[in-house]
Amino acid sequence: VERFLALQTMGTETARQDARALKKTVLALPMPEVDVLNGGLEILKTVDLRLPLQNVSMPFLRLYGYLDGLVPRKVVPMLDKLWPHSESYIFAKAAHAPFISHPVEFHHLLVALKQRV
């Protein structure tokens, strides 16, 4: 779990403190059973929602970290074309957890989306 949490913040200027904050939050809760964690990983490996999400008519916002090692930024233009009714935003100095490393900017983006919808 700790290694997975470190992946969320790797490469950012505040990686250590962000990883600590994320770890503190996650480990404050009861740990899920290994079967549950493995089930979640299996979903991530096998489920592809790219086509079903084309049918979502409500606008949605996709947030990315430029430094993300889990979701590469090269997918953004492809998904922009696949989901033209959605918006994308890339946090220049964030990894996989911009809500931790850039909470104010993250919050402003969500509030702006809410006001537009």
MARTI-77258 format. One line per field, with one value per residue: residue number from 1; x, y, z of N, C-alpha, C, O in turn; residue in three letters. Coordinates in Angstrom, 2 decimals. Layout:
N
i [NUM, ...]
n.c1 [X, ...]
n.c2 [Y, ...]
n.c3 [Z, ...]
ca.c1 [X, ...]
ca.c2 [Y, ...]
ca.c3 [Z, ...]
c.c1 [X, ...]
c.c2 [Y, ...]
c.c3 [Z, ...]
o.c1 [X, ...]
o.c2 [Y, ...]
o.c3 [Z, ...]
aa [ALA, ...]
// end
This chain:
117
i [1, 2, 3, 4, 5, 6, 7, 8, 9, 10, 11, 12, 13, 14, 15, 16, 17, 18, 19, 20, 21, 22, 23, 24, 25, 26, 27, 28, 29, 30, 31, 32, 33, 34, 35, 36, 37, 38, 39, 40, 41, 42, 43, 44, 45, 46, 47, 48, 49, 50, 51, 52, 53, 54, 55, 56, 57, 58, 59, 60, 61, 62, 63, 64, 65, 66, 67, 68, 69, 70, 71, 72, 73, 74, 75, 76, 77, 78, 79, 80, 81, 82, 83, 84, 85, 86, 87, 88, 89, 90, 91, 92, 93, 94, 95, 96, 97, 98, 99, 100, 101, 102, 103, 104, 105, 106, 107, 108, 109, 110, 111, 112, 113, 114, 115, 116, 117]
n.c1 [0.83, 1.93, 3.87, 2.24, 0.89, 3.04, 3.53, 1.49, 2.28, 4.81, 7.58, 6.74, 7.19, 6.51, 6.45, 7.19, 5.89, 3.27, 2.85, 3.05, 0.79, -1.26, -0.86, -1.34, -4.07, -5.21, -4.33, -5.61, -8.04, -9.88, -8.04, -8.66, -9.60, -7.27, -8.35, -10.25, -8.67, -7.20, -9.32, -10.07, -7.76, -7.95, -10.24, -9.26, -7.38, -8.92, -11.31, -12.62, -13.67, -13.85, -15.48, -18.20, -18.37, -18.71, -21.39, -22.31, -24.11, -24.01, -21.92, -18.50, -15.49, -12.11, -9.27, -5.79, -2.40, 0.62, 2.98, 2.23, 2.66, 1.00, -1.28, -0.67, 0.04, -0.18, -2.54, -4.50, -5.14, -6.29, -8.51, -9.83, -10.81, -12.41, -14.31, -15.86, -17.66, -16.64, -14.28, -10.77, -8.03, -4.72, -2.61, 0.26, 2.46, 1.84, 1.29, -0.32, -2.20, -3.56, -5.40, -4.32, -1.72, -2.23, -4.47, -6.02, -6.16, -7.35, -9.82, -10.90, -11.27, -13.25, -15.37, -15.80, -16.65, -19.04, -20.53, -20.90, -22.48]
n.c2 [-1.19, 1.24, 1.68, 1.97, 4.32, 6.09, 6.21, 7.85, 10.45, 10.78, 12.48, 15.10, 18.47, 18.57, 15.96, 14.23, 15.32, 15.30, 12.56, 11.69, 12.96, 11.74, 9.08, 9.23, 9.87, 7.67, 5.45, 5.97, 4.88, 1.75, -1.02, -2.47, -5.85, -8.14, -9.49, -7.67, -5.48, -6.76, -7.35, -4.77, -4.01, -5.85, -4.96, -2.49, -3.46, -4.82, -3.55, -1.35, 1.75, 3.61, 3.65, 3.32, 5.74, 7.61, 7.86, 9.40, 12.17, 14.41, 17.16, 16.63, 16.77, 16.16, 15.55, 15.86, 15.03, 16.42, 15.12, 12.55, 9.14, 7.02, 7.55, 8.46, 11.64, 11.70, 10.51, 12.40, 14.12, 12.14, 11.32, 13.74, 13.94, 11.64, 12.11, 14.69, 16.32, 16.66, 18.20, 18.84, 19.14, 19.85, 19.62, 21.36, 20.79, 18.48, 15.07, 11.99, 12.67, 15.37, 16.64, 16.51, 17.65, 20.11, 21.56, 23.98, 24.98, 22.74, 22.72, 25.17, 24.57, 22.58, 24.00, 25.92, 24.26, 23.29, 25.65, 26.11, 24.03]
n.c3 [0.00, 0.80, -1.19, -3.43, -2.71, -2.73, -5.47, -6.30, -5.90, -6.90, -8.24, -7.99, -6.69, -4.04, -3.18, -1.00, 1.32, 0.38, -0.06, 2.57, 3.69, 2.23, 2.95, 5.71, 5.71, 4.35, 5.89, 8.25, 8.12, 8.31, 7.04, 3.89, 3.02, 1.54, -0.66, -1.56, -2.36, -4.41, -6.10, -6.88, -8.31, -10.38, -11.70, -12.63, -14.44, -16.35, -17.16, -19.51, -19.99, -21.98, -24.38, -23.33, -21.89, -23.85, -24.16, -22.12, -21.43, -19.89, -19.10, -18.24, -16.27, -16.76, -14.96, -14.86, -14.00, -14.96, -14.36, -13.86, -13.32, -13.63, -15.21, -18.26, -19.76, -22.50, -23.24, -23.13, -25.49, -27.15, -25.64, -25.51, -28.10, -28.21, -26.24, -26.71, -25.36, -22.90, -20.64, -20.31, -18.07, -17.27, -14.60, -14.15, -12.43, -11.06, -9.95, -9.78, -7.90, -7.78, -6.16, -3.68, -3.92, -5.12, -3.85, -3.75, -6.41, -7.57, -6.23, -7.16, -9.88, -9.74, -8.57, -10.55, -12.64, -11.54, -11.48, -14.17, -15.00]
ca.c1 [0.00, 2.80, 4.49, 1.18, 0.68, 4.19, 3.34, 0.51, 2.90, 6.18, 8.04, 6.30, 8.05, 6.09, 6.14, 7.30, 4.82, 2.00, 2.75, 2.75, -0.61, -2.10, -0.70, -2.03, -5.51, -5.58, -4.09, -6.51, -9.23, -9.58, -7.47, -9.52, -9.04, -6.43, -9.24, -10.88, -7.63, -6.94, -10.49, -9.96, -6.71, -8.48, -11.13, -8.41, -6.70, -9.79, -12.48, -12.32, -14.89, -13.74, -16.66, -19.42, -18.38, -19.16, -22.84, -22.63, -24.49, -23.71, -20.51, -17.64, -14.15, -11.04, -8.12, -4.56, -1.13, 1.66, 4.01, 1.57, 3.25, -0.04, -2.11, 0.21, -0.62, -0.38, -3.91, -5.42, -5.70, -7.15, -9.78, -10.50, -11.55, -13.39, -15.34, -15.84, -18.52, -15.92, -13.15, -9.59, -7.11, -3.48, -1.87, 1.64, 3.46, 1.19, 1.35, -1.63, -3.10, -3.54, -6.24, -3.42, -0.60, -2.72, -5.87, -6.74, -6.41, -8.30, -11.10, -11.40, -11.74, -14.52, -16.39, -16.09, -17.47, -20.38, -21.22, -21.24, -23.43]
ca.c2 [0.00, 2.43, 1.87, 2.50, 5.71, 6.87, 6.41, 8.91, 11.78, 10.71, 13.46, 16.46, 19.24, 18.32, 14.52, 13.61, 15.76, 14.84, 11.12, 11.56, 13.35, 10.70, 7.90, 9.49, 9.79, 6.30, 4.52, 6.29, 4.07, 0.31, -1.56, -3.46, -7.19, -8.32, -9.86, -6.44, -4.76, -7.49, -7.14, -3.43, -4.05, -6.61, -4.03, -1.54, -4.15, -5.45, -2.76, -0.21, 2.57, 4.67, 3.70, 3.66, 7.15, 8.43, 8.00, 10.31, 13.45, 15.49, 17.57, 16.21, 17.34, 15.18, 16.23, 15.08, 15.59, 16.36, 14.20, 11.30, 7.91, 6.01, 7.95, 9.34, 12.80, 11.50, 10.06, 13.54, 14.48, 11.06, 11.37, 14.98, 13.60, 10.60, 12.69, 16.14, 17.03, 16.77, 19.13, 18.30, 20.11, 19.21, 20.35, 21.37, 20.24, 17.45, 13.67, 11.33, 13.13, 16.84, 17.11, 16.59, 18.56, 21.41, 21.58, 25.22, 24.96, 21.64, 23.21, 26.20, 23.90, 21.91, 25.04, 26.50, 23.27, 23.30, 26.88, 26.02, 22.92]
ca.c3 [0.00, 0.87, -2.50, -4.29, -2.31, -3.21, -6.91, -6.51, -5.78, -7.39, -9.21, -7.70, -5.78, -2.66, -3.17, 0.34, 2.22, -0.18, 0.22, 4.01, 3.91, 1.65, 3.79, 6.97, 5.46, 3.99, 7.00, 9.36, 7.91, 8.36, 5.81, 3.23, 2.88, 0.35, -1.78, -2.05, -3.09, -5.65, -6.96, -7.46, -9.34, -11.52, -12.43, -13.35, -15.54, -17.35, -17.56, -20.38, -20.04, -22.99, -25.24, -22.59, -21.48, -24.98, -24.03, -21.02, -22.05, -18.96, -19.17, -17.14, -16.26, -16.56, -14.37, -15.02, -13.55, -15.99, -13.90, -13.48, -13.83, -13.79, -16.36, -19.04, -20.36, -23.93, -23.50, -23.08, -26.80, -27.63, -24.91, -25.93, -29.33, -27.91, -25.39, -26.99, -24.40, -21.64, -20.61, -19.66, -17.48, -16.81, -13.57, -14.65, -11.50, -10.24, -10.38, -9.87, -6.84, -7.72, -5.05, -2.52, -4.17, -5.58, -3.40, -4.06, -7.85, -7.77, -5.74, -8.09, -11.10, -9.46, -8.36, -11.87, -13.37, -10.93, -11.88, -15.59, -15.26]
c.c1 [0.87, 3.45, 3.48, 0.92, 1.82, 4.08, 2.41, 1.15, 4.30, 6.48, 7.64, 7.26, 7.75, 5.78, 6.16, 6.15, 3.46, 1.79, 2.43, 1.29, -1.56, -2.05, -1.45, -3.54, -5.94, -5.44, -4.92, -7.79, -8.88, -9.05, -8.44, -8.81, -8.24, -7.29, -9.88, -9.88, -7.32, -8.10, -10.46, -8.90, -7.18, -9.41, -10.29, -7.73, -7.65, -10.94, -12.03, -13.61, -14.84, -14.99, -17.94, -19.50, -18.74, -20.66, -23.25, -22.90, -24.16, -22.23, -19.72, -16.22, -13.14, -9.80, -6.90, -3.39, -0.08, 2.72, 3.47, 2.23, 2.24, -0.95, -1.29, -0.56, -0.86, -1.79, -4.88, -5.97, -6.63, -8.52, -10.54, -11.35, -12.67, -14.57, -15.38, -16.71, -17.85, -14.81, -11.97, -8.73, -5.90, -2.80, -0.39, 2.64, 2.88, 1.44, -0.08, -2.64, -3.09, -4.43, -5.45, -2.36, -1.04, -4.19, -6.65, -7.12, -7.46, -9.71, -11.71, -11.94, -13.08, -15.65, -16.78, -16.94, -18.90, -21.18, -21.65, -22.34, -24.80]
c.c2 [1.25, 2.72, 2.46, 3.97, 6.60, 7.14, 7.58, 10.30, 11.86, 11.78, 14.89, 17.15, 18.92, 16.83, 13.92, 14.02, 15.32, 13.35, 10.89, 11.88, 12.27, 9.44, 8.06, 9.34, 8.36, 5.35, 4.83, 5.45, 2.59, -0.18, -2.57, -4.82, -7.27, -8.68, -8.62, -5.63, -5.44, -7.36, -5.78, -3.37, -4.80, -5.75, -3.05, -2.18, -4.55, -4.59, -1.54, 0.58, 3.65, 4.76, 3.99, 5.13, 8.09, 8.71, 8.92, 11.68, 14.65, 15.88, 17.01, 16.70, 16.23, 15.93, 15.32, 15.80, 15.38, 15.31, 12.82, 10.09, 6.82, 6.28, 8.93, 10.46, 12.65, 10.99, 11.23, 13.91, 13.41, 11.11, 12.66, 14.71, 12.61, 11.14, 14.21, 16.96, 17.16, 17.81, 18.43, 19.43, 19.34, 20.12, 20.23, 20.66, 19.17, 16.06, 13.14, 11.86, 14.66, 17.41, 17.22, 17.67, 19.97, 21.60, 22.83, 25.26, 23.89, 22.09, 24.23, 25.58, 23.22, 22.92, 25.66, 25.55, 23.28, 24.52, 26.84, 24.99, 23.24]
c.c3 [0.00, -0.48, -3.48, -3.97, -2.78, -4.71, -7.20, -6.56, -6.38, -8.44, -8.92, -6.73, -4.32, -2.45, -1.77, 1.24, 1.70, 0.09, 1.69, 4.30, 3.40, 2.51, 5.11, 6.80, 5.21, 5.17, 8.23, 9.28, 8.04, 7.01, 5.19, 3.17, 1.57, -0.87, -2.40, -2.87, -4.43, -6.62, -7.63, -8.55, -10.58, -12.36, -13.24, -14.56, -16.66, -17.86, -18.35, -20.57, -21.11, -23.86, -24.46, -22.17, -22.62, -24.87, -22.88, -21.64, -21.16, -19.10, -17.99, -17.37, -15.95, -16.10, -14.40, -14.38, -14.62, -15.65, -13.52, -14.13, -14.06, -14.99, -17.18, -19.73, -21.85, -24.25, -23.60, -24.45, -27.37, -26.95, -25.20, -27.18, -29.06, -27.11, -25.58, -26.04, -23.03, -21.78, -19.96, -19.14, -16.97, -15.80, -13.91, -13.73, -10.58, -10.81, -10.40, -8.85, -6.74, -6.62, -3.76, -2.75, -4.55, -5.15, -3.78, -5.54, -8.19, -7.39, -6.70, -9.38, -10.88, -9.26, -9.70, -12.71, -12.84, -11.38, -13.35, -15.86, -14.71]
o.c1 [0.59, 3.58, 3.81, 0.74, 1.59, 4.50, 2.54, 0.61, 4.91, 5.72, 8.16, 8.04, 8.64, 4.94, 5.25, 5.50, 2.58, 0.68, 1.64, 0.64, -2.54, -3.08, -2.13, -4.21, -6.93, -6.32, -4.95, -8.52, -7.71, -9.56, -8.97, -7.58, -8.52, -7.01, -10.03, -10.20, -7.20, -7.89, -10.80, -9.11, -6.85, -9.38, -10.58, -7.53, -7.24, -11.49, -11.17, -14.53, -15.71, -15.52, -18.72, -20.59, -19.05, -21.15, -24.44, -22.03, -24.05, -21.38, -20.23, -15.81, -13.32, -9.33, -6.97, -3.40, 0.07, 3.29, 4.18, 2.34, 2.57, -1.33, -1.21, -1.68, -1.67, -2.20, -5.99, -7.18, -7.64, -9.55, -11.77, -12.47, -13.76, -15.71, -14.97, -16.52, -18.44, -14.46, -12.15, -8.70, -6.04, -2.44, 0.16, 3.56, 3.35, 1.76, -0.97, -3.82, -2.65, -4.24, -5.85, -2.13, -0.30, -5.06, -7.83, -8.27, -8.35, -10.67, -12.89, -12.97, -13.96, -16.77, -17.96, -17.86, -19.85, -22.38, -22.65, -23.05, -25.71]
o.c2 [2.21, 3.88, 3.34, 4.78, 7.74, 8.21, 8.24, 11.21, 12.93, 11.96, 15.81, 16.49, 18.99, 16.50, 13.19, 13.17, 14.99, 12.93, 10.01, 11.18, 11.93, 8.81, 7.14, 8.75, 7.89, 4.53, 4.04, 5.34, 2.22, 0.21, -3.43, -4.90, -6.54, -8.22, -8.54, -5.14, -4.78, -7.27, -5.66, -2.74, -4.42, -5.81, -2.82, -1.52, -4.62, -4.89, -0.78, 0.12, 4.53, 5.86, 4.84, 5.70, 9.26, 9.69, 9.18, 12.27, 15.78, 15.00, 16.93, 17.01, 15.47, 16.85, 14.16, 17.03, 14.28, 14.69, 12.02, 10.03, 5.78, 5.36, 10.11, 10.25, 13.39, 11.02, 11.06, 14.02, 13.73, 10.96, 12.67, 15.20, 12.73, 10.69, 14.94, 18.18, 17.72, 18.24, 17.52, 20.53, 18.31, 21.26, 19.13, 20.01, 18.98, 15.90, 13.77, 11.54, 15.19, 18.55, 17.93, 18.51, 20.93, 21.78, 22.74, 25.54, 24.13, 21.88, 24.15, 26.03, 23.29, 22.70, 25.90, 25.98, 23.27, 24.41, 27.45, 25.10, 22.42]
o.c3 [-0.72, -0.87, -4.27, -4.88, -3.19, -5.17, -8.23, -7.20, -6.35, -9.40, -9.56, -6.04, -3.47, -1.62, -1.39, 1.86, 2.49, 0.42, 2.02, 5.06, 4.06, 2.77, 5.56, 7.65, 5.78, 5.43, 9.18, 10.26, 7.89, 5.96, 5.90, 3.24, 0.62, -1.98, -3.62, -3.95, -5.46, -7.83, -8.81, -9.59, -11.70, -13.58, -14.42, -15.58, -17.82, -18.92, -17.90, -21.24, -21.14, -24.06, -24.90, -22.11, -22.38, -25.43, -22.71, -22.27, -21.65, -19.20, -16.87, -18.49, -15.00, -16.78, -14.00, -14.22, -15.14, -16.54, -12.92, -15.36, -14.63, -15.70, -16.85, -20.21, -22.42, -25.41, -24.12, -24.59, -28.00, -27.61, -25.13, -27.29, -29.62, -27.29, -24.68, -25.92, -22.10, -22.88, -19.15, -19.69, -16.31, -16.12, -13.95, -14.21, -9.46, -11.99, -10.98, -8.93, -5.72, -6.20, -2.84, -1.88, -4.32, -6.00, -4.10, -5.89, -9.01, -8.13, -7.01, -9.90, -11.75, -9.74, -9.95, -13.40, -13.62, -11.63, -13.72, -16.86, -14.84]
aa [VAL, GLU, ARG, PHE, LEU, ALA, LEU, GLN, THR, MET, GLY, THR, GLU, THR, ALA, ARG, GLN, ASP, ALA, ARG, ALA, LEU, LYS, LYS, THR, VAL, LEU, ALA, LEU, PRO, MET, PRO, GLU, VAL, ASP, VAL, LEU, ASN, GLY, GLY, LEU, GLU, ILE, LEU, LYS, THR, VAL, ASP, LEU, ARG, LEU, PRO, LEU, GLN, ASN, VAL, SER, MET, PRO, PHE, LEU, ARG, LEU, TYR, GLY, TYR, LEU, ASP, GLY, LEU, VAL, PRO, ARG, LYS, VAL, VAL, PRO, MET, LEU, ASP, LYS, LEU, TRP, PRO, HIS, SER, GLU, SER, TYR, ILE, PHE, ALA, LYS, ALA, ALA, HIS, ALA, PRO, PHE, ILE, SER, HIS, PRO, VAL, GLU, PHE, HIS, HIS, LEU, LEU, VAL, ALA, LEU, LYS, GLN, ARG, VAL]
// end
